[in-house]
């Protein structure tokens, strides 16, 4: 996954790293706290940039502020949001402190990860240990690292999604945050069967970078939803081979693939196509599998909640929340 320009185009606290290394329960047996309270009129949303710095000319914040206001929510934009250090929105320690402060702020009802690109895992490395409570946290791309860490800690409320896009994309995200039902996602059938389990939704490259850390959830019993951008098929092959070789995919209940995009000249004559790589590496797991979901970099990027029970139907190509 490439850095800043691809995201722009797509539209217990304080614990040490050593103390964070603990055995994580299989998601099939995850019985964590309930979901956060639904957002309502008057809810306050904290905007956080855990990775790459935000361009002051980026209209995202202005548009997001208006969208929140239309829902009766207030978007809180701390001064740290405009900090800059090299590629990042402040030093690693400063970004960690901003994230910790937001999590500890009882006056915030949700966190929106508005800056990604590169650097979220560096915040986790700073001794950050996400609590196990319920907290709405929305983001994708590089911020998948924070969503996965939240789930690995037993927390609820992580949502893989984006604040841009058209009105339908925004309405789906709002519905999830307000506790209302959302429709199923239609993809393409790859491998038959029907299976139920908790969702783990992530950018493949970011999740691969967390292998061997305490921030990657146990995937046994999970429905794994993957997406990526800017990676040639041979690099996706390399990553999925690592997943297979490490045993991470053993026990996964189902696979759903979102959008995978790459440059056309990344494929040379005789190379495998992206679709061939994904099927060849994942179909041998023998679990229900679908592809082509409207999830990930590009439009639309429809929101999915991590940890929520869902169903994959490999015959119809449908993923739906339960």
N, C-alpha and C positions, 0 to 999 in steps of 0.2 A: 504494500500500500504506500503510495507516495504521500508527500507531506502537505503543506498548507494549500496549494492551489487546487488540489483535487477536492478537498472539503468545500472550498469556496465555490467551486464549479458545481458541486452537488447540492448546492443549495444548503473495640475499646480504644478510643482515641489516645494517641501518644505512646502506644506500646512499641517496643522495639521489634525489629524484623525477626529476631530469633524467637520472641514470645509469640509472634503471629503464626509461626510454623506449627500448626496443629492438625490433627486428623479431622477431615471434613466429612460430614455425613453424606451418604449417597442421596442424590436428589430424590430418588424414589421414596425415600424415607424421611424427607425433609418435613418437619413439623414446626416451622418457625412461627413468629408472631403474625398477627393478622395484617392485612393491607393497611396502609395509612388511611386516615379519614379522607373521604372524597373532598376535592376542592369545591369551593362555594364562592359566592359573591363576598368580597372582602379578603379572600385569601392573598397571601403575600408570597411572591416567588423570588428567590435569590438567583441572580445570574452569576455564574462562575466560569472563569476561563482557566482550566487546569493544564492547558498545553500551550499551543502556539499563540502569539500575541494577536490581538484584534486590530485590524486596520480601522483607524478613526473614521474613514470614509465609508466603511461597510454599513449598508442600510439595515443590516439584520436587527440591531438593537432597537432602532426606531420602529421598524415594522412589528417586532415582537412586543414592544411596549404597547402599541396600538391594539394588537390582537388580544393581549392580556386585558387591557382596559375594556374592550368589547365584551369580555366575559365577566367583568366586574372584579378582575384580579389586579393586583398592584405588582409591577416588576421593580425589584430593588436592584440597583446597579452600583455597587460599591466602587470607590475610587481605584481599588486594586485592579478593576476590570481593564483599565487602560494602561497598566504597567507594561514595561517591556525590558527584556534582557535577552540579547541575542535573538534566537528564534522564539523565545518563550515570553509569556505574559508575567514577567517577574522571575526572580530566582526560584530554584526548586523549593527552598525553605519558605519563601514568601508565598508561593502557590499552595504549599502544604498548609500554612497558617490560615490562608484565606478559606481553604476547604474545611479545615477544622472549625474555624469560626462559624461558617455557614451551618455545619452540622450541629453545632452546639446552640445555635440561635433558635430558641423555642418560638420566636415570632415568625419564623419562616415555615410555610406549609409545603414547599417544594423547592428543589434545586434544578435549575436548567443549565446544563453544561454547554455554554454557547461558544466556547473556543476549544478547538481540538487540534487537528493537524499532527501534533507530535509532542510528547512530553508527559502524558498522564501517568504512565508507569513510573516515571522519575519521582512523582509526588508520593506514590505508594512506597518507593524505596526510602523515602525520607523518614521512616519510622511511623508512617501513617497506618493505623489499623481501623478499618471501618467498623462501626458498632453493629450489633445484630438486630437493632430495632427497625421499625417501619418508617420509611422516608421516601417520598416521591423524588426520584432522580431521573432526569431525561437527557439522553444524548445518544451518540453513536460514533462510528469511526474510531479514532484514537481513544475516545472516552469509553469505549467498550471495556477498557482495562478497569475503570472505576465501577462500571455496572457488574462486571464479573466478580470483582473483589467484594462488592456489596452482597452478592448472592452467596459467595463462598463463605462469608461471615455469618450466614443465616439470616440476612436482612431481606426485607421485602420492599417493593415499590420501585424497583429499577425498570425503566421503560426504554427500549431501543427505538428511537424515533428522532425526528428533526422538526424544527419550528418553522422552517420555510415551506416551500411547496405551495400547492393550490389549496383552495378552501376545503376540499374534501379531505385532504391529508391532515390539515389542522383540526377539522371537526372530529376525526377519528381519535387524534391524540387527546383532545379535550374530553371526549366521551370516556376514555380510559381513566383520565385523572378525576373525572366527576363520578366515577363508579357506575357508568351506564354501559349497557352491552354494545358490542361492536360486531360488525359482520365478519364472515369468514373470508379468508384470502384464497384466491383461486390461482393455482399453479398448473403444472403439467405432470401427469403421472409418469413415474419412472419404474417403481417397483411396488407391486401390489401388497395389500394387507392394510389393516387399520389398527392403530395403536394410540394409547393415551399416556401422557406423562407431562412433567413440568418442562416449560420452555427454557432453553438456554440459547440466547440470540447474540451473535457477535460477528465482528469482522475477523476473518480467518487469520490474517497476518498478526493482528494485535493479540488474539488468543494464543497463537503459536509462540509469541514472545513471552508469554506468561508460563509456559511449560517449565516445571521445576520450581515454581514459586508458590506461596500459600494463597495466591489470588485467583487461581483457576479452579472453579468448582468441580466436584466429583460429577462425572457425567453418566454414571450408571442409572438407567431408567429414564434418562432425559430425552426430550425431543430437541435435537441440535439443529439450529437454524444458522447457516453460514452465508456470508456475503464478502465481497472484496472488490477493489478497484486498483487499476494501475499495475497489476501483477500479470506477467505473461503466463501462459499455461504451464510452461516448464517450471516456473517458480511455485505455482500452486501445487504441481505434482510433488515438488521437493518438500513442501510443507505437509501435505497430506501423508506422504511417506513417513515423515517424522511422527505424525499422530498415530499412524498404524504401528510403527515400530516400537513406540513407547507404550503401547497398550491402552492409550487414552480412549479409543473408540470401542473397546470391549465393554459390552453392557449398555451401549447407547440403544435406546428403544426405537428411534426413528430419525430420519434425516430429511431436512427441508432446505433447499438452496434458494437464496435470493439472487440478487443481481451480481454478476461477475463481469467486469468491463476491463478492457485492455487495448493497447494500441495494435492496429492491424499488422504493422511490420514486426510485431513480436512473434509471429508465427511464420516459420520458413517452410519451404516445400518439404513434405514428408513428416512434418511435426504433427503431434496430436492436436486436435482442437480442444478448446476449453471444455466443451461438453463431454468429449471423449475422456479427458483426464478426470473430470469429476465423477463420471459414471464408473470408470475403470478402477479408481481408487476407493470409491465408497459403496458401490452396489454389492461387492462381495461380502459386506457385513451381513447381508441377508435380511435387513430390516425394511419396513415400509419407507419409501423414499419418493419425494416429489421435487420438482425444480421450477424455476421461472417465477418465483414469488415476487411481488412488487415491494421488495425490501432491500434497503441498502443505498449506496451512492447512486444518484440519479433520481428520476421522477417516474412514478411516485415512490416515496419512501414511507410506507405505511407502518405505523407504530405497533410494536408487539411487547408485552410485558414479560420480563424475566421471572421465572419461578412459578408462573401461573399454569394451571393445568390446561392442556390443550389436546386436540386430537388431530392426527395425520391420517388421511385416507389416501393410500397409495394408488387406489384404483381411479378415483375421481380427480386427484391432484389438489385436494382441498385441505387447508389447515384452518381449524376453528378453535376458539377458546371455549372452555366448558364452564 
